[in-house]
C-alpha cells in the first residue's frame, strides 16, 4: 500500500491541474466516517446513532452552511469494501465529469452508426434495405422526435429525482435498445426501427438536463465552465471515435456490428457509473473531507436537500419574455444545425464529392471533431481564467467565446462550400469545427449564469428547440443529395454558414451573463448561513486560509461579476455572503457565554492576518486555540 500511496503522490503532482492540492486538516480524535466508512474498516462494522444508522461527525466546528456537525458518512456498499469508489489522481467531482464525458461519447457514438450502415449498403451497389427517400428521412429524424419530447420534462425529472441516476439510466436504456436496431431494420420496411429510434430519443432526451442537475451539487462557482465543458466534450469525442469505428466495423464485419458494439459499451459504462458516481458530495462514501467541505462551502447550500422548482413555481411568463433566454435558444439551434449536418451527412459528403471509401470517410471525417474535442475543455479553462481574474465580465466572456466560435465556423464553412479539392475542404472544415469548440463555453453553460435555480429546465428548453434542427436537417437535405449527390454541397454548406452567422449576431446582441431578476427566489427563502467570524468591507478583503492552494479563485480585491455567484436560495452556485465573501477555514460558532463581547466586535479588523493579543478582550473574538486548548489530531 505504501507503493500505491507514493504513486498517487507523484501522479497528483503531474495532474495538479486536475486535482489541486488540499491543505492538511486536523480532525478530532472522535471522528468517525459513518456506518462502514473507510476509517472504521480496521475495527469492523458497527451501527451508529446518527441519521440513517451512521455515526455523525463529532467535530463541533461549523464548517459549512449545511452544518457539518450533523453530517455523516454514508454506509459503504459491498463493492466499496473491496474496491474504493474513486479514480486514482482525480478528485470526486472530476471523476464524475470524466464519467459523464464517456457517457456522452457512447450516446453520440450511437448516432453515427446508422450513417455507416447506410453507406455500407450503398457501397455494395444496392439501396439500403430498399428504403425510399421518405423512409430514409424518417429513420434519420425519428430519434429526434423522441429526443424533443423529453427535453423540458427532463429538466423537471432531473430536479425531482437524483440527476446522476437519471443520466445513467437514460444512456443504459438507449444502449439496450440499440442492440435491437439491426433486427428491427429488417421488419416492416423500416417502420419498426423508426419506433425503436423514437424510444431511444425519449430516453436520451433527459441526458443534458440531467447533467446540469448533477452540477447543481458538484460544481463550485469558479469551476462550472471547466467541469461542464469537460463533460460536454464527450459529445464531440463521441463523433471522433464513432465515425471511424462505425465505418471500420461496418466495412470489416457487417452493418450490424456498430450497433452491437455500442450497445455493449453502454451497458458496461453504466456499471462503472453506478459504482463511481453519486447524487451529491454528502452521499459519496469515498470523497475526502477537505473536498467535501470545499464544495459545500463554495456552493453555499442552505440545506442538505434544497427545494427544487416545480411546474407551478417556475416563472414561465418572465422566462418567455427574457431575451437572454432566447439568445441561448437561438445559439443552441444554430449549433445543432451544423452539428447534426456533420454527424448525418459528413461521410456522405466525402464519399460522393471526393470519392472516399466508407472507412476512409469515417477516419478522415473524425479529424475536425478530434480537434474540437481538445478545444472544448481548453475553452472552459480559459473562460474561467478570464472571469475569476477579473479580466472580463461573465457577459463579455460568454459573448466573446460564442460569437468568436460561431463567426469563424461560418466563415470557414463558406470556404468548404466552394472548395474543389479534398485537402482544401478538409482543412477549412477542420478549422471551422475547431473554432466552434469555443462556443461551448458561451451558450452551453450560460444557463448557469442567468438562472442557476432553473438551469436544468432552461437546458431542456433550449436543447429541445435545438433538437428541431436534427429533425429538419434530414428532410431538407435528403432530397437535395438524391437529386445531385456531387453538386449539392455548395448549397448545403452555404446554408450552414448563414445559419451560424445569424446565431452569432443574435447572441452578440441579446446574451447576458448576469443573474436575471426573475431567477431570484421568494424573499422567505433567502436565509443563508454566514460564518460569524468572516465579514468583508467594500474596500478590504478578509485574510483567510483556503482549503485549496488555488486560493486566488476565491480571493478578489475588487468586485468582479461572476454571473450568478451571489446568493440565491437553493442556488448551488452561490457563495455564501455574496460576491465578495470568501471562504474561511475552520470558522467557529461563538461561545454562548460571550455573546455580549461579540455584539461589539469590529468586523473591519478581520482583514488582519492574526489577532494581536492572546487574551480575550472586549470587542475582539478569541481564536479557536484559546477556547479549545487540545489540538485536533487526524486519526
N, C-alpha and C positions, 0 to 999 in steps of 0.2 A: 504493500500500500504506500510505503514511503516513496518508491519509484514513481507511482502514479501521481502522488502529490507534487513531486519535482517536475514531472512532465507538464502538469496543469499550470504550475507557476511559470514555467518557461513559455508555454503556449499563450498564457494570459498576457505576457509582455509583447508577444508577436501580434496578437489580436487585440491590442489595447483599445483600438477604435471601436471594437465590437462590444467589449465589456470593460468599461472604465474601472479603475481600481477603487476599491472601497477603503474608507477609513476603518481602523480596528475599533470594535466596540467592546466595552466591558459589560458583561451581563451578570445579573445576580446569580448567586450560587444556587438559589432555589428554583431557577428557571427550568421549565420542562416544555418540550415541544408539543405535547398533547398525546393522545392515545396512539401508540405505535410510532411516535416520532423518532427520527434518527438518533436524537440524543438519548432515547430510552432503550434502544435496541440492545445495548450492552447489559442492561439489568432486567430485560424481559418486558413483556407487555403488562400493562396494568390499566385498570379503569380509573378515570379521574372524575372529579366533581364539577368540572367545567361544563359549559353548554354542549350538548351532544355527546357527553361522556368523556370529552377530552380534558386535559389538565390545563387550566388557564395560566397565563403569564402572571407571575407574582411581582414583576417589576412595576413599582408603583409610580414610575415617572410618566407623565402624559406625553408620549412620543408622537402622537398624531391626532388629527381631528376626529379620527374614528375610535379613540380610546384604546390604546394598546394594552391598557391594564386589563381589558376584558377579552382580548383576542386569544385564540387558541390555535394550535397546530391541528390540521385535520388528521383523522386517522389514516394510517398507511394501508394501502391496498396490499393484497398478497404479492403482486408482482413487485411492488416497491421494496419489499423486504429482501429481495434477491437482486434487483436491478434498480438503481436510483433513477427517478424520473427527471433526468437532466441530460443535456448535451455538454460534453467537456468544452471548456474555453468559451462558453456562451452563457450569458445571463438568461433568466427565465423568460423575460419579455422578448429577447432576440431569438430565443428558441421558438417561441410562438410565431414570430414574424417569419422565420425561415420555414417552418412547417406550413404556414399559410401560403407562402410563396410556392412551395412544392405542390400544394393542393390546387392552386390556380394553374400551375403548369400542366397538371393532369387534366383539369377541366377544359382548358383551352386546347390542349393537345387532342382531345377527343373531337373537337370541332374541325380539325384538319383531316380526319380520317376519311370523310365522305368524298372530299375533292380528290384524294389519292385513289380511292376506289373507282370513281368515275373516269379518271384519266387512264387507269389500268384497263377498263372496259373499252375505251376508245383506242387504246394502244393495240388491242387485239383485232381491230378493224370492225368492231360491232358497236351498235348503240347500246349503252349500258342498260341492262335489264329491259330493253325495249321500251324505255320510258319516253313519253312525249315531252316536248319543251315545257308544257304546263305542269306535268307531274314532276319533272326535274326541278322546276322553280318551287313547287310546293314542298318538295323534300328539303331543298336548301333553306327555305324560310320557316319551315314548320317548327324547328327548335325555338325560334324567336317568338312564335305565337305563345307558347307556354312561358317562355322567359319573361315576356312582357307582363303577363297576368300577375305574377307573384312578386314583382318589384316593390310596389308600395306596401302590399300586405307583408312582404318580407321585413320591412322596417319595423312594423308593429310586432311581428313574431320575434324578431331579434331583441326587441325591448321587453317583451313579456317573458320569454324563456331564455335559458343560458345560451348566449350567442355562439360560444365555442361548440356546443352540441349541435346547434342548427347548422353551422358551417360544415362540420364534419359529416353529418348525416346527409346533407344535400349532395355533397360530392360522392359519397359512398353509394347513395341511391342511384345517381346518374350513371356511375360506373357499372353498377349491377345491370341496369337496363341496357347499357352499351354492349354487353355480352350477347344480347338477343337481337341486335340490329341486323347482323348478317342473315339470320334466318328470316327475320321479318321482311327483308328486301325481296325475298323470293315469293311472297304471298300477296295476292290481290292487287297486282300491278302497282305496288308502291303505297297503297293506302294504309297497310298495317304499319309499315316503317314510319309513315307520317305520324301515326298515333303514338308510336314509341318515342319519336323525337319530341313530340309535344310534351309528353310526360317528363322527358329529360330536361326540357326547358323549364317546366314547372318547378322541378327540384333545384335546378341551378340558379333560378331567379333570385333566391334568397342569399346567395353567396356574398355579394358585395355589401348589402345592408348588414348581414351578419358580421362581416369583417369589421365594419365600422363599430358595430356593437361590442366586439372584442376589445377594440382600442378605448372604449369608454372606461374600462377598468385598468388597462395595462399601459397606456401611453402617457408619459409625463409631457407637460406642455411643450418643452423645447426639443422633444424628440418625436413629435407627432408626424412631421413630414418624413423623417428618416424611417420610422417604423412602417408607416402606411405605404411609402413607395417601395420599401423592401418587399412587403407582401404583394403589392400590386404588380411588381416587376415580373412575378411569376406568370402573369397572363401573356407577356411578351416572350419570356423564356419558353413558355409552352409552345408558342408558334415556332421558335428557333429549333426546338427538339422535334416538335410534332410534324412539321413539313418534311424534313429529310427522313425521319424514322418511318413515317407513314408510307412515303414513296418507296423506301427500301423494302419494307415488309410486304407491301402490295406487289412489288415487282419480283421479289425472290420467292415468296411463299404463296400469295394469293390475296385478293382484295379483302378477304375476311380477316386476315392476320392483324391489321392495325386495331380492329375493334376488340378482338380478344385480348391483345396485349395491353391496351389501355384500360380495359375493364378490370383486369387482374391488378394492374398498377394502382388503380383507385382503391381497391379493397385492401391491399397491403398498406397503402398510405393511411387509411382510416384506422388501422390497428395501432400504428405509431402515434397518430393524432390523439386517440383515446388515452394513450399512455403518457404523453408528454404535455398535453395542453389542458388548461383549466379555465374556469369561468373568470376568476379574479385572483389576485395575488394571495389573498387570505385562504383560498381553497387549494393552494398549491402546497403539497407536503414537502417539497424539496427546495423551495425558494429560500435564499439566505435572508436572515433577519435584516441586515442593512439594506438590501434591495427592497424588501417589503416595506420598510419604513420610508425609504426614499420615494417609492412610487406613490404610496398613500398620502404622504405629506404634500408632494407636488400636486397631486390631484385635488387636495382639499376637500375630501369627502365629508359630508355631514353625517353620514350613517353608513353602516356596512351594506345595507340594502336600500339604495335610494329609490324614490318613487319615479317610475317611468311615465312618459307621456302616453296618453290614450287617445282614442279616436275623438273623444269629446274635448279633451284638454288641448289638443293640437290647434294652434291658431291658423286655420286654413285660409280665412279671408285675408289676413295680413300677409301670409306666406305667398298667396297668389298675386298680391299687389307689390311684391318686393322685386325690384329689378335685379339685385344681386343673385336672387334665386334663378331668374330667367337667364342671367349670364351663364350660370353653371349648366343649366339645361341645354342651352344652345351649344355651348362648348362640348358637352358630352355627346350630343347628336352629331356634330361635325366630326369629332374624333372617331366616333363609332362608324360613321360612313366610310372613312378611309381605312380603318382597321379591318372591318368586315369585307371590304373590297379586296384587300390583300389576302386575307385568310381564305376567302372563297374562290378568288379568280387569279391570284398571282401566278400559280403554277400553270394555269391555262394560258395566261399572257406570255410566259416564257416558252411554252410549248408551241403555241400557234404562231406567234410572231417571229421567234428566233430559232425554232426547231429543236428545242431541248427535249431530251428523253424524260420519262417520268421521274426517275431517281435523280437525274441531273437537275431538273427543275426544283425538286424538293431541297437538295443540298444548297444550290446557289440561291434559291429564294429565301433561305433561312438567314443569310448573311445580314440583311438590313435589320431583322429582328434581334439578331445577336448583338449588334452594336447598340440597339435601343435598350436591350436588357441591362447593359452596363451603364448606360446613360441615366436610366430612371433612378436607381438608388444614389448615384453621384449627384444628380439634380436635387434630390431630397436633402442630402447633407449640406449642399451649397445653399439651398433656400433657408435651412435652419441657421446656418452660419451668418447669413446676412441679417436675419431677424434678431437673433439673440445678441449680436454685437451692435445693434442699433444702426447698421449701415443703411438699411432701407426699412420702411414700414411694411407691415404684413400686406397691405393693399398693393403697394408698388411691387413687392416680391411676386405676388400671385400674377399680377398683370404682366410683369416682365417675362416670367417663365412661360406663361401660357401664350401670350401674343408672339413672343420670340419663337417658340416652338412651332406654333401654327403657321406663322408667316413664312418661316424658312421652308417648312414642308410644302406649303402651297407653291412657292417659287420653284423648288426642285421638281415637283410633280409636273410643272409646265415643261421642264426640260425632258422628263420622261415621255411626255405626250408626243414630243417631236423628235425623239432620239431614233436614229436609223441603225445603230449598232447595239449589240448586246452589252458590250463593255460600257458604252455611254449611258445606256438605260439603267444598268445595274449600279453604276456609280451615282447617278442622280437619285435613284430610288433609295440607295443606302443612306445617302446624306439626308434626304428628306425625312425618312423614318427615324434616323438617329436624332435629328433636331426635335422631332415631335416628342421624344422621351422627356424633354424638359417640361413640356406642358402638363405632365402628370403631377408635378409639384405646384401646378397652378389650380386648374379647375377640380382635379380629382381629390384634393384634400381641403378645398375651400369650404366645404360643408362644416368642417370642424371649427372654422374661424367665425362664420357668421351666425351659426346656431348649433353649438355643440349639444345642446339639450335634445335637438331634433335631427342630429346628424344622420342616423340610420334611416330615418323617414325621408329626409332630403336625398340621401343616396339612392334609395329605392325609386323616388320620383324622377330624378334626373337620369338614372340608368335605365328606367323604364322608357322614357322618351328616346334615349339613345338607342334602345333596342329596336325602335321603329326603323332605324337605318338598316339594321340587319334584315328586317322584313322587306323593305323597299328595294334594297340593292339587287337581290336576285331577280325580282320581277323587272327591274329597269334594265338589267344588263344581259340576261339570258337571251332575250330576243335579238339584241344587237350582235352578240357573239355568234349566234347561229347563222345570222344573215351574212355577216362579214367577219369571220374569225381572225383575219390578219390585219384588216384596216380599221377596225372599230376602236382600237386602243387610244388613238389620238383624242377621240371624243370622250372616252371613259376617263382618262387622266386629266383632261382639261376640266371636266365637270368636277372631279375630285379636288382640283386646285381651287376652283371657285368656291366650293363648299368650305374649305379650310380658311380661305381669306375672309369670307363672310364671318365665320366664327371668331376669327382673330379681331376683327373690327368691333363686333358686338360685345365681346368680353372686355376689350380695352376701354369701352365707353361706360359700361354699366357694372362691372365687377367691383367687389369690395372685400376687404379683409377684416372689417370691424364687426363686432358683435351687434346684431340687429336689435332694435328696441322690442320687437315682437317676440324675440327669443328669450327675454328676461322672464324669470319665474314670478309667480304671485308674491306680494310682499311678505305674506306669512311664512313663506318657505325660504326666506333669505337669511335665516340664522346660520351662522358659520362659526366654527371653532377658531380661536386665535390664541397663540401662546401668550401667557401672562408676562413673559419677560422680553418679548420682542415688540418693538414699535419702530416705525420709520417716519422721519420728518420729511418735509418737502425737499430739503437741501442735503440731507445726510442719509447714509445707509448704515444699518447696524452691522457691526463686526460679528462674525459667526464662524463656526466650523461646519462645513457641508459634509454630507455623507459621501459625496462623490469628490474625487480630485478635480473633476471638471466644475469647479465652483463658479467659474465665470458665467455659466449659463443661468445661474440664479442671482447673480450679483451685478446690478447695473446702477451706475451712479446717476444716470439721467433717466427720465421717464421715457420708456420706449413702448411703442404699440406692438403687442404680440398677438393681435387679434383677440379672440375670446379666451384670455387667460385670467381676466378679472373674475370675481366670484359670481357664479350663477348657481342657484340651489340645484343640487344633484348634477352639477356640471363637473364631470371628471377631469376636465382640462383646465380648471381654475385653481390658481394657487391661493391658499388661504391668506386673506388680508388684502387682496387687490394686487395691482400690477407691481407695486414697489415692494411688496412684502417678500422677504427672503426666508429660507427655511433654516431655523436654528436647531443645533444639535442638543438633544437631551434637556429640553425645557422642562420646568417643574411646576407643579401646582403650588401656590403659596400655602404656607402653614396657616391653619385656621386661627392660631393664636396671634398671628402677626398681621391681621387684616388691616389694622389701623396704620401700620407702617406703610403698607403698600398703597394705601389711598393717597399718600402724599409723595409717592415715588415720581421722580422727574425722569420721564422717558427719554429726554434728549441726551441723557448720559449713556444710553446704551450703545452709542457709537464707539465708546471707548472699549478697547480690547480686554481690559482687566479691571476688576474692582479695586479701588485704591487701598482699602483697609480691610484686614481680615475680620475686624469686629463688626457686629451688626450695628448699624446706625439708622437713626430716624431718616426716612426718605430714601433709603438705599436697600436694595434687595440682597439678601445673603446668598453666597454661592452654594452650589449643591454640596460641595465637600464640607462646608461648615455645618449644614444641617444633618448630613449623614457621614460621619467620620469613617465608617467602614467602606473601603473601596469595593466596587463591583469587580468580581473576578469572572473571567469566562470559564465555563465548565470544561 
